C-alpha cells in the first residue's frame, strides 16, 4: 500500500552500491527505517543534501507493517532551510539536536506532540535572529517532557534558596542527596531557568562558555541515567564552535 508521510531524517547509512537506508522520525508512525534505491547513482534525481540528517522530507512509501524497513517510491523536501546550511553555529546546533534525538527517541508509535515540538525547534533555529548560544540547552531540557522524565516542580522555589536537582528521582531538593546523581546548586538553578523560560528567551540566561559545557555534560549524564547505552559526541564540536 502506498502512503504519503512526513518526517525528519535522523541518520543515513550507505547500502549496496547505489542505495541509502535512512532512520526517519515521522509524524504518522514515529521512528521508522526506509530504503531509497538508486539514489547514489550519477543520474539520480535525488541530491545527497536531501538525505542528510536534519532534513525534513515528504515521502511516498510502500507501507508494509510486517517489515522493519520499507521502501521509498518518491521523496521531496517538506521544509527547506533558509539559514542552517550556510551558518556554522546553526549547523552545529542542529547536528547536536539531531544526534540527541536519534539516540534518545526510540518509539515507533505515533506521537504528534513530539513531532510538532521537533518541527517547531528546527524551524525556529533556522529563522530566529536572537542569541543562539543556549538554544541547544533549552532544547535538551524541554525534550525531557516528551521522553517521559521531565524534572518536577519548578515554580515554587525562592530565588535565594539553595537547591539540588536529584536526577535519580527527577526532583529538586533543599539538601544534597546521599547518592551522586545530582546537579550542583549552580547547575540546578540554571536548569530551573531553562525549564521556566521559552526557547526564544534562553539566550538571556547569563552563562560562560565553560559553565555551559559543564552543564551540558551534566544534562547528558541525566539523559544517560534514564536511557541505556546513550552516547553523545556532537557537544564536543559544538563547544569549540561556541567558544
C-alpha positions as CSV (number, residue, x, y, z in Angstrom):
1,X,0.0,0.0,0.0
2,X,1.3,3.4,-1.0
3,X,1.2,6.1,1.7
4,X,2.5,9.7,1.9
5,X,4.3,10.5,5.2
6,X,6.4,13.4,6.5
7,X,9.4,13.3,8.8
8,X,12.9,14.4,9.7
9,X,15.9,12.3,8.7
10,X,18.0,11.4,11.8
11,X,20.6,9.1,10.2
12,X,21.5,7.7,6.8
13,X,23.7,4.7,6.0
14,X,25.1,3.7,2.6
15,X,23.6,0.4,1.5
16,X,24.9,-1.6,-1.5
17,X,26.5,0.4,-4.4
18,X,23.5,2.7,-5.0
19,X,21.1,2.7,-2.1
20,X,20.8,4.5,1.2
21,X,19.0,3.4,4.4
22,X,17.5,6.3,6.5
23,X,16.1,6.4,10.0
24,X,13.3,8.9,9.9
25,X,11.1,10.3,12.7
26,X,7.7,10.5,11.1
27,X,4.5,12.3,12.0
28,X,2.4,9.2,11.3
29,X,4.4,6.3,12.7
30,X,7.2,7.7,15.0
31,X,10.7,6.3,14.3
32,X,10.9,4.2,11.1
33,X,13.6,3.0,8.7
34,X,13.4,3.4,5.0
35,X,15.5,2.3,2.0
36,X,15.9,4.5,-1.1
37,X,17.2,2.6,-4.1
38,X,19.4,4.2,-6.8
39,X,20.0,7.5,-5.1
40,X,23.8,7.2,-5.2
41,X,23.9,6.7,-8.9
42,X,25.3,9.6,-11.0
43,X,22.0,10.1,-12.8
44,X,19.8,10.1,-9.7
45,X,17.3,12.9,-9.5
46,X,17.7,13.0,-5.7
47,X,20.6,15.1,-4.5
48,X,22.6,14.0,-1.4
49,X,21.7,17.1,0.5
50,X,18.1,15.9,0.7
51,X,19.1,12.8,2.6
52,X,21.3,14.4,5.2
53,X,20.4,14.2,8.9
54,X,18.2,17.1,9.9
55,X,16.4,17.2,6.5
56,X,12.6,17.5,6.6
57,X,11.1,15.3,3.9
58,X,7.8,14.2,2.4
59,X,7.9,10.6,1.1
60,X,5.6,8.2,-0.7
61,X,6.4,4.8,0.7
62,X,5.4,1.2,0.1
63,X,3.9,0.6,3.6
64,X,4.3,-2.9,4.9
65,X,3.6,-3.3,8.6
66,X,5.2,-6.7,8.6
67,X,8.6,-5.3,7.6
68,X,11.1,-3.3,9.6
69,X,12.4,-1.5,6.6
70,X,10.0,0.0,4.0
71,X,10.9,1.1,0.5
72,X,10.5,4.7,-0.6
73,X,9.0,5.4,-4.0
74,X,9.2,9.2,-4.1
75,X,10.8,11.8,-1.8
76,X,10.9,15.6,-1.8
77,X,11.6,18.4,0.7
78,X,8.9,19.2,3.3
79,X,10.8,22.2,4.6
80,X,13.7,24.0,3.0
81,X,16.1,25.6,5.5
82,X,17.0,29.2,4.8
83,X,20.0,29.7,7.1
84,X,21.1,26.4,8.8
85,X,23.1,25.1,5.8
86,X,25.0,28.4,5.5
87,X,25.6,29.2,9.2
88,X,28.3,27.3,11.1
89,X,26.7,27.9,14.5
90,X,23.2,27.0,13.4
91,X,24.5,23.9,11.7
92,X,26.5,22.7,14.7
93,X,23.5,23.3,17.0
94,X,21.2,21.4,14.6
95,X,23.6,18.4,14.3
96,X,23.8,18.2,18.1
97,X,20.0,18.3,18.4
98,X,19.8,15.6,15.7
99,X,22.2,13.3,17.4
100,X,20.4,13.7,20.7
101,X,17.0,12.9,19.1
102,X,18.4,9.9,17.0
103,X,19.9,8.3,20.2
104,X,17.2,9.1,22.7
105,X,13.9,8.7,20.7
106,X,13.1,5.0,20.2
107,X,9.3,4.9,20.0
108,X,7.8,3.5,16.8
109,X,4.2,4.7,17.5
110,X,2.6,8.0,16.6
111,X,3.4,10.9,18.9
112,X,2.1,14.2,17.3
113,X,3.2,16.4,20.2
114,X,6.8,15.3,19.9
115,X,6.8,15.6,16.1
116,X,5.4,19.2,16.4
117,X,7.9,20.0,19.0
118,X,10.8,18.9,16.8
119,X,9.5,20.8,13.8
120,X,9.0,23.9,15.9
121,X,12.5,23.8,17.3
122,X,14.3,23.2,13.9
123,X,12.3,25.8,12.1
124,X,12.9,28.2,14.9
125,X,16.6,27.5,14.8
126,X,16.5,28.3,11.1
127,X,14.8,31.7,11.3
128,X,15.4,33.0,14.8
129,X,17.6,36.2,14.9
130,X,18.2,36.3,18.7
131,X,21.1,34.9,20.7
132,X,21.5,31.2,20.0
133,X,24.3,30.2,22.4
134,X,21.9,28.5,24.8
135,X,19.5,27.2,22.2
136,X,20.6,23.6,22.5
137,X,20.4,23.6,26.3
138,X,16.8,24.8,26.1
139,X,16.0,22.2,23.5
140,X,17.6,19.4,25.6
141,X,15.8,20.4,28.8
142,X,12.4,20.7,27.2
143,X,12.8,17.5,25.2
144,X,12.7,15.6,28.5
145,X,8.9,16.3,28.7
146,X,8.4,14.2,25.6
147,X,10.8,11.5,26.7
148,X,9.0,11.0,30.0
149,X,11.5,12.2,32.6
150,X,11.0,16.0,32.8
151,X,12.1,17.4,36.2
152,X,9.2,18.0,38.5
153,X,8.2,21.1,40.4
154,X,10.0,24.3,39.3
155,X,7.6,27.1,40.2
156,X,7.5,27.3,44.0
157,X,11.2,27.8,44.9
158,X,12.5,31.0,46.3
159,X,15.2,32.6,44.1
160,X,17.6,32.8,47.1
161,X,17.1,29.2,48.2
162,X,19.9,26.7,47.5
163,X,18.6,23.7,45.5
164,X,20.0,20.5,44.2
165,X,18.4,18.6,41.3
166,X,18.2,14.9,42.0
167,X,18.1,13.3,38.6
168,X,17.6,9.9,40.0
169,X,14.2,10.9,41.4
170,X,13.6,13.8,39.0
171,X,13.0,16.4,41.7
172,X,14.7,19.5,43.3
173,X,15.8,19.1,46.9
174,X,16.9,21.6,49.6
175,X,19.8,19.4,50.6
176,X,22.3,17.3,48.7
177,X,21.1,13.7,48.2
178,X,23.2,10.9,49.7
179,X,23.9,9.5,46.2
180,X,26.0,11.0,43.4
181,X,23.2,11.5,40.8
182,X,22.5,15.2,41.3
183,X,23.4,18.7,39.9
184,X,25.4,21.3,41.9
185,X,23.4,24.2,43.3
186,X,24.6,26.4,40.5
187,X,23.7,23.9,37.7
188,X,20.3,23.2,39.4
189,X,19.5,26.9,39.4
190,X,20.4,27.1,35.7
191,X,18.2,24.1,35.0
192,X,15.3,25.8,36.6
193,X,15.8,28.8,34.4
194,X,15.8,26.7,31.2
195,X,12.7,24.9,32.4
196,X,10.9,28.2,33.0
197,X,11.9,30.3,30.0
198,X,10.7,29.8,26.4
199,X,13.4,28.9,23.9
200,X,13.2,32.4,22.4
201,X,14.4,33.8,25.8
202,X,17.1,31.2,26.5
203,X,19.8,33.5,25.2
204,X,19.1,35.9,28.0
205,X,20.4,33.4,30.6
206,X,23.9,34.6,31.6
207,X,26.4,31.7,31.4
208,X,30.0,31.4,30.4
209,X,31.2,29.1,27.7
210,X,32.9,26.8,30.2
211,X,29.9,26.6,32.5
212,X,27.7,25.9,29.5
213,X,29.9,23.0,28.6
214,X,29.9,21.6,32.2
215,X,26.1,21.9,32.3
216,X,25.6,20.1,29.1
217,X,27.8,17.3,30.4
218,X,25.5,17.1,33.5
219,X,22.5,17.0,31.3
220,X,24.0,14.2,29.2
221,X,24.5,12.2,32.5
222,X,20.9,12.9,33.4
223,X,19.8,11.5,30.0
224,X,22.1,8.5,30.4
225,X,20.6,7.6,33.7
226,X,17.2,7.3,32.0
227,X,18.3,6.0,28.6
228,X,20.5,2.9,28.4
229,X,23.7,3.0,26.3
230,X,23.3,6.6,25.3
231,X,26.5,8.2,24.0
232,X,26.6,11.8,22.7
233,X,29.6,13.3,20.9
234,X,28.4,16.3,18.9
235,X,28.5,18.6,22.0
236,X,32.4,18.5,21.9
237,X,32.3,20.0,18.4
238,X,29.6,22.4,19.5
239,X,31.8,23.6,22.4
240,X,34.6,24.5,20.0
241,X,32.2,26.4,17.7
242,X,30.6,28.4,20.5
243,X,33.8,29.2,22.3
